[in-house]
Amino acid sequence: MAKKIIVTGGAGFIGSNFILKQINETANEILNLDKLTYAGNLDNLASVADHARYQFVEGDITDKELVQSLVQGFQPDGIVHFAAESHVDRSIDGPMPFIMTNVVGTANLLDVTYRYWKDLEVARKADFRFLHVSTDEVFGSLGMDDVFKIDTPYDPSSPYSASKAGSDHLVRAWGRTFDFPVLITNCTNNYGPFQFPEKLIPLVTINALAGKELPIYGTGENIRDWLHVEDHCDAIYSVFRDGKVGDTYLVGGEEEVTNLRVVQTICDVLDEIRPTASGKSYREQITFVADRPGHDLRYAMDISKIRDELGWRPSKDFAAGLKHTIEWYLANEPWWRKLQEKKIYEQQRLGTK
């Protein structure tokens, strides 16, 4: 049965990919509420902009009157909450926007939607879901021999991860105190089309093409688990549709790679499909810089719960997915050139204290 879903932050990287899959692969109706900060880009959604089952509203989740009017007017069957400030380096430069959006905004969204939900008729009330999309970074840093589990204690290292930890706790509190039907997903690093070029893979790709240095924090031995954004979107919808109310699901790609190896692989792919005019390898542009403050060593997830309970598992191999992603950025140069022309972000280093 088709659902009416409010998606917050749907003009961002993961949110826009989620909406594209919803419109193209389901009969669901989507209302996208996005503040259109520097990372929100309606060009991501140009292919569905005029679709009968999609509508966009520009606005802030901290705006209680706006959120109330949208919820009452749209009458959703659920919320999928992506809206967040999400870049660690930016949270070091300026923490307060992260607290306002990620903590205060989430609390506002919970309060408004809970009050709407409790007045629904019994059947619709039972089917309603509030899904909060979060991050593995709330757990802090791993050693080399363990993985994050459902019961891993929170230990955030950055203002970003602390703000996401706060929002996770608020969502659980609304579930436990008010019996509000909440769900939480915590996910590892995403990659794929439409990712804003402050993140590692598009940043390195674009800087390499421009002949710029490719800075590696510290020794480059920090390890991340990589998940293609389309796999993540499938996981989110599986949890929204079939997850157990009140539960948390960990989502990962089971593809652990050092930051240095990611950058080297990007260089190797570019050497193959877009060689330099000089014939030199892009690897020669790699340089090592001072590490980021509070840089977690490793992230990795135990995804057994979502695999065993919901039948979800990642489908995309990282090596093939990374090559396809790089090819997407090469084929969609106008998309990221437009961001550069607006001087929203010029690939400069952030987060040095």
C-alpha positions as CSV (number, residue, x, y, z in Angstrom):
1,M,0.0,0.0,0.0
2,A,1.4,3.4,-1.0
3,K,2.6,5.7,1.8
4,K,2.8,9.4,2.2
5,I,6.3,10.2,3.6
6,I,7.9,13.5,4.7
7,V,11.6,13.3,4.0
8,T,13.7,15.9,5.8
9,G,17.0,17.0,4.2
10,G,15.9,15.4,0.9
11,A,18.0,17.8,-1.3
12,G,21.2,16.5,0.3
13,F,23.4,13.6,-0.9
14,I,21.7,10.6,0.8
15,G,18.2,12.2,1.0
16,S,18.1,13.0,-2.7
17,N,19.2,9.5,-3.7
18,F,16.5,8.1,-1.3
19,I,13.8,10.3,-2.9
20,L,14.9,9.3,-6.5
21,K,14.5,5.6,-5.5
22,Q,11.2,6.2,-3.8
23,I,9.7,8.0,-6.8
24,N,11.1,5.6,-9.4
25,E,10.7,2.3,-7.5
26,T,7.6,2.7,-5.3
27,A,4.1,4.2,-5.4
28,N,4.8,6.4,-2.3
29,E,4.1,10.1,-2.2
30,I,7.0,12.3,-1.0
31,L,7.1,15.7,0.6
32,N,10.7,17.0,0.7
33,L,11.5,19.6,3.4
34,D,15.0,21.0,3.0
35,K,16.6,24.2,4.2
36,L,18.9,24.3,1.1
37,T,22.1,25.0,3.0
38,Y,25.3,24.8,1.0
39,A,25.0,21.0,0.7
40,G,21.3,21.0,-0.4
41,N,21.0,20.9,-4.2
42,L,17.7,20.7,-6.1
43,D,19.7,19.8,-9.2
44,N,20.0,16.4,-7.6
45,L,16.2,16.0,-8.0
46,A,15.7,17.6,-11.4
47,S,14.5,14.3,-12.9
48,V,11.5,14.1,-10.5
49,A,10.9,17.8,-9.9
50,D,7.6,17.8,-11.7
51,H,6.4,14.4,-10.7
52,A,2.9,14.1,-9.4
53,R,4.0,12.2,-6.3
54,Y,6.7,14.6,-5.3
55,Q,6.7,18.1,-3.8
56,F,9.4,20.3,-2.3
57,V,9.2,22.8,0.5
58,E,12.1,25.0,1.4
59,G,12.3,25.4,5.2
60,D,14.1,24.7,8.4
61,I,13.2,21.8,10.8
62,T,13.8,24.2,13.7
63,D,10.8,26.3,12.4
64,K,8.0,24.8,14.5
65,E,5.1,26.6,12.8
66,L,6.3,25.5,9.4
67,V,6.7,21.9,10.4
68,Q,3.3,21.9,12.1
69,S,1.6,23.3,9.0
70,L,3.3,20.8,6.7
71,V,2.5,17.8,8.9
72,Q,-1.1,18.8,9.3
73,G,-1.5,19.6,5.6
74,F,0.3,16.6,4.2
75,Q,-1.0,14.0,6.7
76,P,2.0,11.7,6.5
77,D,2.2,8.0,7.2
78,G,5.8,8.4,8.3
79,I,8.9,10.6,8.5
80,V,12.3,9.7,7.2
81,H,14.7,12.2,8.9
82,F,17.9,12.9,7.1
83,A,18.2,16.7,7.7
84,A,21.5,17.3,9.5
85,E,24.7,19.3,9.3
86,S,27.1,16.4,8.6
87,H,30.7,17.3,7.9
88,V,33.2,16.7,10.7
89,D,35.7,19.4,9.6
90,R,33.0,22.0,9.4
91,S,31.8,21.1,12.9
92,I,35.3,21.9,14.2
93,D,35.3,25.3,12.5
94,G,31.8,26.1,13.7
95,P,29.9,23.7,16.1
96,M,26.7,25.7,16.7
97,P,24.9,25.1,13.4
98,F,25.3,21.4,14.2
99,I,23.7,21.8,17.6
100,M,20.8,23.8,16.2
101,T,19.9,21.6,13.3
102,N,20.9,18.1,14.6
103,V,19.7,18.5,18.2
104,V,17.2,21.3,18.4
105,G,15.8,20.6,14.9
106,T,15.3,16.9,15.7
107,A,13.6,17.7,19.0
108,N,11.3,20.1,17.2
109,L,10.5,17.5,14.6
110,L,9.8,14.8,17.2
111,D,7.5,17.1,19.3
112,V,5.4,18.2,16.3
113,T,5.1,14.7,14.7
114,Y,4.3,13.1,18.1
115,R,1.4,15.5,18.7
116,Y,0.1,14.8,15.2
117,W,0.5,11.0,15.6
118,K,-1.3,10.7,18.9
119,D,-4.5,12.1,17.4
120,L,-4.5,9.7,14.4
121,E,-7.2,7.1,14.0
122,V,-6.1,3.7,15.4
123,A,-5.1,2.0,12.1
124,R,-3.0,4.8,10.8
125,K,-1.5,5.3,14.2
126,A,-0.4,1.7,14.3
127,D,1.2,2.0,10.9
128,F,3.1,5.3,11.4
129,R,6.9,5.3,11.6
130,F,9.5,8.0,12.5
131,L,12.9,6.8,11.1
132,H,15.9,8.8,12.2
133,V,19.0,8.3,10.0
134,S,22.2,8.5,12.0
135,T,25.9,7.7,11.8
136,D,28.5,5.2,13.1
137,E,30.5,8.2,14.3
138,V,28.4,8.4,17.5
139,F,30.3,5.3,18.8
140,G,33.7,7.0,18.6
141,S,36.9,5.2,17.5
142,L,37.5,1.4,17.1
143,G,40.7,-0.6,17.6
144,M,41.7,-3.0,14.9
145,D,39.9,-6.1,16.1
146,D,36.4,-5.1,16.9
147,V,33.2,-3.9,15.3
148,F,30.4,-1.5,16.5
149,K,27.5,-3.4,17.8
150,I,23.9,-2.4,18.8
151,D,25.0,-2.2,22.5
152,T,28.3,-0.4,21.9
153,P,28.5,2.6,24.2
154,Y,28.3,6.1,22.7
155,D,31.7,7.9,22.7
156,P,31.6,10.7,20.1
157,S,34.8,12.5,19.2
158,S,33.7,15.6,17.3
159,P,31.0,18.3,17.6
160,Y,29.3,16.6,14.6
161,S,29.2,13.2,16.1
162,A,28.2,14.5,19.5
163,S,25.3,16.4,18.0
164,K,24.2,13.2,16.2
165,A,24.5,11.2,19.4
166,G,22.3,13.8,21.1
167,S,19.7,13.4,18.4
168,D,19.8,9.6,18.7
169,H,19.1,9.9,22.4
170,L,16.2,12.3,21.8
171,V,14.6,9.9,19.3
172,R,14.9,7.0,21.8
173,A,13.5,9.1,24.6
174,W,10.4,10.0,22.5
175,G,10.0,6.3,21.8
176,R,10.3,5.2,25.4
177,T,8.5,8.0,27.1
178,F,5.6,8.5,24.7
179,D,5.5,5.1,22.9
180,F,6.1,7.0,19.7
181,P,7.0,4.5,16.9
182,V,10.6,5.4,16.3
183,L,13.4,3.6,14.4
184,I,17.1,4.5,14.2
185,T,19.7,3.5,11.6
186,N,23.4,4.1,12.1
187,C,25.5,3.9,9.0
188,T,29.1,3.8,7.8
189,N,30.6,6.1,5.2
190,N,28.5,6.5,2.0
191,Y,29.7,7.2,-1.5
192,G,28.0,7.6,-4.9
193,P,26.4,10.2,-7.2
194,F,25.5,13.7,-6.0
195,Q,27.8,13.7,-3.0
196,F,28.9,17.3,-2.1
197,P,32.6,17.7,-3.0
198,E,33.8,18.4,0.6
199,K,33.7,14.6,1.2
200,L,36.7,12.4,0.5
201,I,35.9,10.7,-2.8
202,P,34.5,13.6,-4.8
203,L,37.0,16.0,-3.3
204,V,40.0,13.9,-4.3
205,T,38.6,13.2,-7.7
206,I,37.9,16.9,-8.5
207,N,41.3,18.1,-7.0
208,A,43.2,15.5,-8.9
209,L,41.7,16.6,-12.2
210,A,42.6,20.2,-11.3
211,G,46.2,19.2,-10.7
212,K,46.0,20.2,-7.0
213,E,47.7,18.4,-4.1
214,L,45.8,15.6,-2.6
215,P,46.2,16.0,1.1
216,I,46.1,12.9,3.3
217,Y,45.5,13.4,7.0
218,G,48.3,12.0,9.2
219,T,49.6,8.7,7.8
220,G,46.4,7.8,5.9
221,E,46.0,4.6,7.9
222,N,42.6,5.6,9.3
223,I,40.1,3.0,8.2
224,R,36.5,3.5,7.1
225,D,33.8,1.0,6.0
226,W,32.4,2.1,2.7
227,L,28.7,1.6,1.5
228,H,27.2,2.7,-1.8
229,V,24.4,5.2,-1.2
230,E,21.9,3.1,-3.2
231,D,22.5,0.2,-0.9
232,H,22.1,2.5,2.1
233,C,18.8,3.8,0.7
234,D,17.5,0.3,0.3
235,A,18.5,-0.5,3.9
236,I,16.6,2.6,5.2
237,Y,13.5,1.7,3.3
238,S,13.7,-1.9,4.6
239,V,13.9,-0.6,8.2
240,F,11.1,1.9,7.6
241,R,8.8,-0.7,6.1
242,D,9.6,-3.8,8.2
243,G,11.8,-2.8,11.2
244,K,10.7,-3.5,14.7
245,V,9.5,-0.3,16.4
246,G,11.9,1.1,18.9
247,D,14.9,-0.7,17.5
248,T,18.2,0.4,16.1
249,Y,19.7,-1.1,12.9
250,L,23.4,-0.9,12.0
251,V,24.1,-0.5,8.3
252,G,27.5,-1.0,6.7
253,G,29.1,-2.1,3.5
254,E,31.6,-4.6,5.0
255,E,34.3,-2.9,2.9
256,E,37.0,-1.6,5.1
257,V,39.7,0.5,3.4
258,T,42.3,2.9,4.6
259,N,42.0,6.5,3.6
260,L,45.3,6.3,1.8
261,R,44.2,3.3,-0.2
262,V,41.0,5.1,-1.2
263,V,43.0,8.0,-2.5
264,Q,45.5,5.8,-4.3
265,T,42.7,3.8,-5.9
266,I,41.0,7.1,-7.1
267,C,44.4,8.1,-8.7
268,D,44.7,4.7,-10.3
269,V,41.2,4.8,-11.8
270,L,41.8,8.3,-13.1
271,D,45.2,7.2,-14.6
272,E,43.2,4.6,-16.5
273,I,40.2,6.6,-17.7
274,R,41.4,10.3,-17.7
275,P,45.2,10.2,-17.9
276,T,47.1,13.5,-17.3
277,A,48.5,15.4,-20.3
278,S,52.0,14.9,-18.9
279,G,51.6,11.2,-18.6
280,K,52.4,11.4,-14.8
281,S,50.4,9.4,-12.3
282,Y,47.9,11.3,-10.2
283,R,49.6,9.5,-7.2
284,E,52.3,12.1,-7.6
285,Q,49.9,14.7,-6.3
286,I,49.4,12.9,-3.0
287,T,50.8,14.8,0.0
288,F,50.6,14.2,3.8
289,V,49.4,16.9,6.1
290,A,48.8,17.3,9.9
291,D,46.0,15.1,11.1
292,R,42.5,16.3,11.9
293,P,41.8,17.0,15.6
294,G,40.0,14.0,17.2
295,H,40.4,11.8,14.1
296,D,38.9,8.4,14.8
297,L,41.1,5.5,13.8
298,R,38.6,3.0,12.5
299,Y,34.8,2.4,11.9
300,A,33.2,-1.0,11.2
301,M,29.7,-2.3,11.8
302,D,28.1,-5.6,12.8
303,I,25.3,-5.7,10.3
304,S,24.0,-9.1,11.4
305,K,20.7,-7.7,12.8
306,I,19.5,-6.0,9.6
307,R,20.7,-9.0,7.6
308,D,19.1,-11.6,9.7
309,E,15.8,-9.8,10.6
310,L,15.1,-7.9,7.3
311,G,17.2,-9.8,4.7
312,W,19.2,-6.7,3.7
313,R,22.8,-6.9,2.8
314,P,25.1,-4.6,0.7
315,S,25.0,-5.5,-3.0
316,K,27.8,-3.3,-4.5
317,D,31.5,-4.2,-4.5
318,F,33.5,-1.2,-3.4
319,A,36.1,-1.4,-6.2
320,A,33.5,-1.5,-8.9
321,G,31.3,1.1,-7.1
322,L,34.2,3.5,-6.7
323,K,35.1,3.3,-10.4
324,H,31.4,3.9,-11.3
325,T,31.3,6.9,-8.9
326,I,34.4,8.4,-10.4
327,E,32.9,7.9,-13.9
328,W,29.7,9.7,-12.7
329,Y,31.7,12.7,-11.6
330,L,33.6,12.8,-14.9
331,A,30.3,12.5,-16.9
332,N,28.5,15.1,-14.7
333,E,31.1,17.8,-14.6
334,P,28.5,20.6,-15.0
335,W,26.9,19.5,-11.8
336,W,30.0,20.1,-9.7
337,R,31.3,23.0,-11.8
338,K,28.1,24.8,-11.0
339,L,28.9,24.5,-7.3
340,Q,32.3,25.9,-7.9
341,E,31.0,28.8,-9.8
342,K,28.7,29.7,-6.9
343,K,31.8,29.6,-4.7
344,I,29.9,27.5,-2.2
345,Y,33.0,25.5,-1.5
346,E,36.3,25.7,-3.3
347,Q,37.9,22.4,-2.0
348,Q,39.9,24.2,0.7
349,R,40.9,22.4,3.8
350,L,38.5,22.8,6.8
351,G,38.6,21.9,10.5
352,T,42.2,22.7,11.5
353,K,41.1,24.4,14.9
